[in-house]
Amino acid sequence: SPPEKKNGERVQLAHHFSEP
């Protein structure tokens, strides 16, 4: 898996966690 995909997934996860 390319780093871009991993980075995107990490950002999505962070966003989900940030949300209530």
N, CA, C, O and CB atoms as a CASP TS submission, in Angstrom:
PFRMAT TS
TARGET T0000
AUTHOR 0000-0000-0000
METHOD Language model
MODEL 1
PARENT N/A
ATOM      1  N   SER     1       0.853  -1.207   0.000  1.00  0.00           N
ATOM      2  CA  SER     1       0.000   0.000   0.000  1.00  0.00           C
ATOM      3  C   SER     1       0.883   1.250   0.000  1.00  0.00           C
ATOM      4  O   SER     1       1.830   1.347   0.781  1.00  0.00           O
ATOM      5  CB  SER     1      -0.962   0.010   1.242  1.00  0.00           C
ATOM      6  N   PRO     2       0.574   2.186  -0.863  1.00  0.00           N
ATOM      7  CA  PRO     2       1.356   3.428  -0.943  1.00  0.00           C
ATOM      8  C   PRO     2       1.205   4.260   0.320  1.00  0.00           C
ATOM      9  O   PRO     2       0.202   4.152   1.026  1.00  0.00           O
ATOM     10  CB  PRO     2       0.928   4.253  -2.160  1.00  0.00           C
ATOM     11  N   PRO     3       2.209   5.093   0.605  1.00  0.00           N
ATOM     12  CA  PRO     3       2.171   5.939   1.816  1.00  0.00           C
ATOM     13  C   PRO     3       1.011   6.919   1.763  1.00  0.00           C
ATOM     14  O   PRO     3       0.440   7.271   2.795  1.00  0.00           O
ATOM     15  CB  PRO     3       3.494   6.710   1.983  1.00  0.00           C
ATOM     16  N   GLU     4       0.662   7.363   0.550  1.00  0.00           N
ATOM     17  CA  GLU     4      -0.429   8.325   0.431  1.00  0.00           C
ATOM     18  C   GLU     4      -1.713   7.728   0.995  1.00  0.00           C
ATOM     19  O   GLU     4      -2.438   8.387   1.742  1.00  0.00           O
ATOM     20  CB  GLU     4      -0.629   8.747  -1.042  1.00  0.00           C
ATOM     21  N   LYS     5      -1.986   6.489   0.637  1.00  0.00           N
ATOM     22  CA  LYS     5      -3.220   5.846   1.125  1.00  0.00           C
ATOM     23  C   LYS     5      -3.164   5.744   2.659  1.00  0.00           C
ATOM     24  O   LYS     5      -4.146   6.025   3.346  1.00  0.00           O
ATOM     25  CB  LYS     5      -3.405   4.416   0.478  1.00  0.00           C
ATOM     26  N   LYS     6      -2.006   5.339   3.177  1.00  0.00           N
ATOM     27  CA  LYS     6      -1.871   5.188   4.629  1.00  0.00           C
ATOM     28  C   LYS     6      -2.093   6.544   5.303  1.00  0.00           C
ATOM     29  O   LYS     6      -2.813   6.645   6.296  1.00  0.00           O
ATOM     30  CB  LYS     6      -0.467   4.609   5.002  1.00  0.00           C
ATOM     31  N   ASN     7      -1.471   7.570   4.755  1.00  0.00           N
ATOM     32  CA  ASN     7      -1.601   8.905   5.339  1.00  0.00           C
ATOM     33  C   ASN     7      -3.066   9.316   5.342  1.00  0.00           C
ATOM     34  O   ASN     7      -3.568   9.825   6.344  1.00  0.00           O
ATOM     35  CB  ASN     7      -0.744   9.939   4.561  1.00  0.00           C
ATOM     36  N   GLY     8      -3.746   9.101   4.238  1.00  0.00           N
ATOM     37  CA  GLY     8      -5.160   9.466   4.140  1.00  0.00           C
ATOM     38  C   GLY     8      -5.970   8.722   5.181  1.00  0.00           C
ATOM     39  O   GLY     8      -6.832   9.301   5.841  1.00  0.00           O
ATOM     40  N   GLU     9      -5.691   7.441   5.326  1.00  0.00           N
ATOM     41  CA  GLU     9      -6.449   6.640   6.313  1.00  0.00           C
ATOM     42  C   GLU     9      -6.202   7.190   7.713  1.00  0.00           C
ATOM     43  O   GLU     9      -7.122   7.290   8.525  1.00  0.00           O
ATOM     44  CB  GLU     9      -6.043   5.128   6.246  1.00  0.00           C
ATOM     45  N   ARG    10      -4.953   7.545   7.982  1.00  0.00           N
ATOM     46  CA  ARG    10      -4.621   8.050   9.320  1.00  0.00           C
ATOM     47  C   ARG    10      -5.378   9.359   9.565  1.00  0.00           C
ATOM     48  O   ARG    10      -5.919   9.584  10.647  1.00  0.00           O
ATOM     49  CB  ARG    10      -3.075   8.267   9.472  1.00  0.00           C
ATOM     50  N   VAL    11      -5.406  10.197   8.562  1.00  0.00           N
ATOM     51  CA  VAL    11      -6.103  11.494   8.710  1.00  0.00           C
ATOM     52  C   VAL    11      -7.581  11.243   8.972  1.00  0.00           C
ATOM     53  O   VAL    11      -8.188  11.886   9.828  1.00  0.00           O
ATOM     54  CB  VAL    11      -5.919  12.387   7.433  1.00  0.00           C
ATOM     55  N   GLN    12      -8.159  10.295   8.220  1.00  0.00           N
ATOM     56  CA  GLN    12      -9.589   9.992   8.401  1.00  0.00           C
ATOM     57  C   GLN    12      -9.827   9.487   9.823  1.00  0.00           C
ATOM     58  O   GLN    12     -10.794   9.886  10.472  1.00  0.00           O
ATOM     59  CB  GLN    12     -10.074   8.933   7.358  1.00  0.00           C
ATOM     60  N   LEU    13      -8.962   8.628  10.294  1.00  0.00           N
ATOM     61  CA  LEU    13      -9.112   8.072  11.635  1.00  0.00           C
ATOM     62  C   LEU    13      -9.044   9.193  12.659  1.00  0.00           C
ATOM     63  O   LEU    13      -9.855   9.251  13.583  1.00  0.00           O
ATOM     64  CB  LEU    13      -8.028   7.008  11.918  1.00  0.00           C
ATOM     65  N   ALA    14      -8.072  10.083  12.490  1.00  0.00           N
ATOM     66  CA  ALA    14      -7.918  11.196  13.426  1.00  0.00           C
ATOM     67  C   ALA    14      -9.186  12.046  13.410  1.00  0.00           C
ATOM     68  O   ALA    14      -9.670  12.468  14.460  1.00  0.00           O
ATOM     69  CB  ALA    14      -6.671  12.058  13.068  1.00  0.00           C
ATOM     70  N   HIS    15      -9.717  12.292  12.225  1.00  0.00           N
ATOM     71  CA  HIS    15     -10.922  13.121  12.114  1.00  0.00           C
ATOM     72  C   HIS    15     -12.077  12.438  12.853  1.00  0.00           C
ATOM     73  O   HIS    15     -12.827  13.077  13.590  1.00  0.00           O
ATOM     74  CB  HIS    15     -11.295  13.367  10.615  1.00  0.00           C
ATOM     75  N   HIS    16     -12.197  11.146  12.639  1.00  0.00           N
ATOM     76  CA  HIS    16     -13.288  10.399  13.280  1.00  0.00           C
ATOM     77  C   HIS    16     -13.144  10.484  14.803  1.00  0.00           C
ATOM     78  O   HIS    16     -14.123  10.663  15.527  1.00  0.00           O
ATOM     79  CB  HIS    16     -13.292   8.907  12.812  1.00  0.00           C
ATOM     80  N   PHE    17     -11.902  10.351  15.266  1.00  0.00           N
ATOM     81  CA  PHE    17     -11.676  10.384  16.713  1.00  0.00           C
ATOM     82  C   PHE    17     -11.932  11.785  17.252  1.00  0.00           C
ATOM     83  O   PHE    17     -12.438  11.961  18.360  1.00  0.00           O
ATOM     84  CB  PHE    17     -10.239   9.931  17.055  1.00  0.00           C
ATOM     85  N   SER    18     -11.567  12.786  16.435  1.00  0.00           N
ATOM     86  CA  SER    18     -11.748  14.180  16.864  1.00  0.00           C
ATOM     87  C   SER    18     -13.238  14.476  17.031  1.00  0.00           C
ATOM     88  O   SER    18     -13.648  15.206  17.933  1.00  0.00           O
ATOM     89  CB  SER    18     -11.107  15.165  15.840  1.00  0.00           C
ATOM     90  N   GLU    19     -14.027  13.896  16.144  1.00  0.00           N
ATOM     91  CA  GLU    19     -15.478  14.150  16.220  1.00  0.00           C
ATOM     92  C   GLU    19     -16.087  13.473  17.451  1.00  0.00           C
ATOM     93  O   GLU    19     -15.552  12.471  17.924  1.00  0.00           O
ATOM     94  CB  GLU    19     -16.185  13.648  14.936  1.00  0.00           C
ATOM     95  N   PRO    20     -17.166  13.989  17.962  1.00  0.00           N
ATOM     96  CA  PRO    20     -17.825  13.435  19.143  1.00  0.00           C
ATOM     97  C   PRO    20     -18.420  12.046  18.882  1.00  0.00           C
ATOM     98  O   PRO    20     -19.009  11.448  19.782  1.00  0.00           O
ATOM     99  CB  PRO    20     -18.918  14.380  19.614  1.00  0.00           C
TER
END
